[in-house]
Amino acid sequence: MSVAYAPDGLLGVLTPQANTTVEPELALLMPRGTAWINGRLMSGRATIADRLRDYFRNYAASMEQFANAPVGAVAFACTGASYLAGVAKEDATIAEIEGRHGIPVLTAATAVADALRALGARRIGLVSPYDEALDAASVDYWTARGFTVAAKSSAWHRSDAFHPIYSLPGGASQAALDRLAGEPLDAVVMLGTGMPTLHTIARSPRLGSAPVLSCMLCLAWRSVVALAGGTPDAASLLAMVDGGGWRDRLPTPAA
């Protein structure tokens, strides 16, 4: 079943409650013929880590926001929750939700892992917007997924703004990416669904020969593949990395 604005598939997206980046980047990345409806992952906890744990615990219940909308896949646009849950719990939770709803279920983290496997990447560099504790958890997660974190650069900035990641300026990811220049890497991943990344990828789709990925780019790519019932492949991923379908839509970055 399709809806008027989504002849090629309707995606259900669940976004952390204060995240201001997911919807704008999806609006640029998702191709014509697809559409999405968005729900919010909610928590009243004070710390980022506690909110992330709440989000993950409530993943299955959060699906209820879509009621009987004919979504063809669901994307949890949150990476940090996966780090704190760990690989085994994440895989089991995804399998349980897929079994209940009968549709593909993705997280931003599993989308990145699928992208890296499609590229045959093993040695990866990370651009991290996280504080020290979540940064360490991210390295443990990617290692458990079978990748070697060969280099890391931080975009973390302590701030009094509404959120230290979502309020990062657009140039933060570029500056952190540039610090990885010269490292022998198979791919670079800019972490977090809240750090703005698309202007950086548009300017620097490769670091040397290493494709530059972000969590949102990978999640959009993997969601399109899931809606089409396809298999993840390097060609479609690299076409997106190189700006296919979205580069010309980018607004002029703020000064």
C-alpha positions in Angstrom: 0.0 0.0 0.0 1.3 3.5 -0.9 0.3 7.0 -0.1 0.1 9.9 -2.5 3.5 11.4 -1.8 5.4 8.2 -1.3 4.9 5.9 -4.3 8.3 4.4 -3.6 7.8 3.9 0.1 6.9 5.5 3.3 9.5 5.5 6.1 8.8 5.8 9.8 11.5 7.8 11.6 12.0 8.1 15.4 14.1 11.0 16.4 15.5 12.1 19.8 13.2 14.7 21.3 15.4 17.8 21.0 17.3 16.8 17.8 17.1 19.6 15.3 19.2 17.9 12.5 17.5 14.7 11.6 14.5 16.1 9.7 16.4 18.8 7.8 19.1 16.3 6.6 16.5 13.7 5.7 14.7 16.3 3.7 17.8 16.8 1.6 18.9 13.1 1.4 15.7 11.1 0.7 15.0 10.8 -3.0 11.8 11.8 -4.8 9.1 9.2 -4.6 9.8 8.5 -0.9 8.5 10.2 2.2 8.6 9.8 5.9 6.6 10.4 9.0 8.4 11.4 12.2 7.9 10.4 15.8 9.9 11.5 18.9 11.9 9.5 21.3 11.0 10.9 24.7 12.6 11.0 28.2 12.5 13.2 31.2 15.9 12.3 32.4 18.5 15.0 33.1 21.7 13.6 31.6 22.3 12.6 28.0 23.3 9.1 28.9 20.2 8.5 30.9 18.0 9.9 28.1 19.7 7.6 25.6 19.0 4.6 27.8 15.4 5.6 28.1 15.0 6.0 24.4 16.4 2.5 23.8 14.2 0.9 26.5 11.2 2.4 24.8 12.0 1.6 21.2 9.3 -0.9 20.8 6.6 1.3 22.5 7.7 4.3 20.4 6.5 2.4 17.3 3.0 2.9 18.5 3.2 6.6 17.3 2.8 5.3 13.7 -0.5 3.5 14.5 -1.6 1.8 11.3 0.3 4.1 8.8 1.6 1.9 6.0 5.3 2.4 6.7 7.6 0.1 4.8 10.5 0.4 7.2 11.4 2.1 10.4 14.6 4.1 11.2 15.7 4.9 14.7 17.7 8.1 14.1 19.8 7.8 17.3 23.3 6.4 17.5 24.3 6.9 21.1 21.5 4.6 22.4 23.1 1.8 20.5 26.5 2.3 22.1 25.1 2.1 25.6 22.8 -0.9 24.8 25.6 -2.8 23.2 25.6 -5.0 20.0 23.9 -8.1 21.4 21.0 -6.1 23.0 20.6 -3.9 19.9 20.4 -6.9 17.6 17.9 -8.7 19.8 15.7 -5.6 20.1 15.7 -5.1 16.3 14.8 -8.7 15.7 12.0 -8.5 18.2 10.5 -5.4 16.7 10.9 -6.7 13.1 9.2 -10.0 14.1 6.3 -8.1 15.7 5.7 -5.6 12.8 7.0 -7.6 9.8 9.1 -4.7 8.3 12.8 -3.8 8.3 14.0 -1.9 11.3 17.2 0.1 11.3 19.2 2.1 13.8 21.6 4.8 12.7 24.4 2.6 14.1 23.4 -0.5 12.2 23.0 1.6 9.0 26.6 2.7 9.4 27.8 -0.8 10.0 26.0 -1.9 6.8 27.6 0.9 4.9 31.1 0.0 6.2 30.5 -3.7 5.2 29.3 -2.7 1.8 32.6 -0.7 1.3 34.7 -3.6 2.7 36.1 -1.1 5.2 37.9 -2.3 8.3 40.2 0.5 9.4 38.0 3.5 10.2 38.4 7.0 11.5 35.8 8.6 13.7 34.8 12.2 14.0 33.1 12.3 17.4 30.8 15.0 18.8 30.5 13.2 22.1 31.9 13.8 25.6 34.6 11.5 26.9 32.3 8.7 28.3 30.1 8.4 25.2 33.1 8.7 23.0 34.6 5.7 24.7 31.4 3.7 24.4 31.3 4.4 20.7 34.8 3.0 20.2 33.7 -0.2 22.1 30.6 -0.5 19.9 32.5 -0.2 16.6 35.1 -2.6 17.8 32.4 -5.1 18.7 31.0 -4.7 15.2 34.3 -5.9 13.8 35.9 -2.6 12.8 39.3 -1.2 13.9 39.1 2.4 15.1 42.5 3.5 13.7 42.1 7.3 14.3 39.7 9.6 16.1 39.1 13.4 16.1 36.8 15.2 18.5 34.2 17.9 17.6 33.0 18.0 21.2 32.3 21.5 22.5 31.1 22.1 26.0 28.3 24.6 25.8 25.5 26.3 27.7 23.3 26.0 24.6 20.2 23.8 24.6 22.3 20.7 23.7 26.1 20.4 23.2 25.7 18.3 20.0 22.6 19.6 18.3 23.9 23.2 18.7 27.3 22.6 17.1 28.0 25.0 14.3 28.1 23.6 10.7 31.9 24.0 10.5 32.6 21.8 13.6 32.5 18.5 11.6 34.8 19.9 8.9 37.4 21.1 11.3 37.4 17.7 13.1 37.5 15.9 9.8 40.5 17.9 8.6 42.5 16.8 11.6 42.4 13.2 10.3 44.1 14.1 7.0 47.0 11.7 6.2 45.7 8.8 8.3 45.6 5.4 6.5 41.9 4.7 6.6 39.3 2.7 4.7 36.5 5.1 5.6 35.7 8.0 7.9 32.5 8.1 10.0 31.1 11.4 11.4 29.1 10.2 14.4 25.8 11.3 15.8 22.6 12.1 14.1 22.6 15.6 15.7 25.9 17.0 14.4 25.3 18.8 11.1 27.4 17.0 8.4 26.1 17.5 4.9 28.0 20.6 4.0 31.2 18.9 5.1 30.5 15.8 3.0 29.6 18.0 0.0 33.0 19.7 0.4 35.0 16.6 1.4 33.4 13.4 0.1 36.8 11.7 0.4 39.6 12.1 2.9 42.5 10.9 0.7 40.9 7.7 -0.8 38.6 7.1 2.2 34.9 7.8 1.7 33.5 10.2 4.3 30.2 9.0 5.8 27.9 10.3 8.4 25.2 8.6 10.5 22.4 10.4 8.8 23.7 9.8 5.3 24.1 6.1 6.1 20.6 6.0 7.6 19.0 7.6 4.6 20.9 5.3 2.2 20.0 2.2 4.2 16.4 3.3 4.5 16.0 3.7 0.7 17.5 0.2 0.2 15.1 -1.2 2.8 12.0 0.4 1.3 13.0 -1.0 -2.1 13.6 -4.4 -0.7 17.2 -4.3 -2.1 20.6 -5.4 -0.8 23.1 -2.8 0.5 25.8 -2.2 -2.1 28.8 0.1 -2.4 27.8 1.7 -5.7 24.5 3.2 -4.4 26.3 4.3 -1.2 29.2 6.0 -3.0 26.7 7.8 -5.3 25.1 9.3 -2.2 28.5 10.2 -0.7 29.3 12.0 -3.9 26.2 14.1 -3.5 23.9 12.4 -5.9 20.3 13.6 -5.5 21.1 16.0 -2.6 24.1 18.2 -3.2 22.2 20.7 -5.3 19.5 21.0 -2.6 21.9 22.2 0.1 21.2 25.7 1.3 24.1 28.2 1.6 25.8 27.6 4.9 25.5 30.2 7.6 28.5 32.5 7.9 
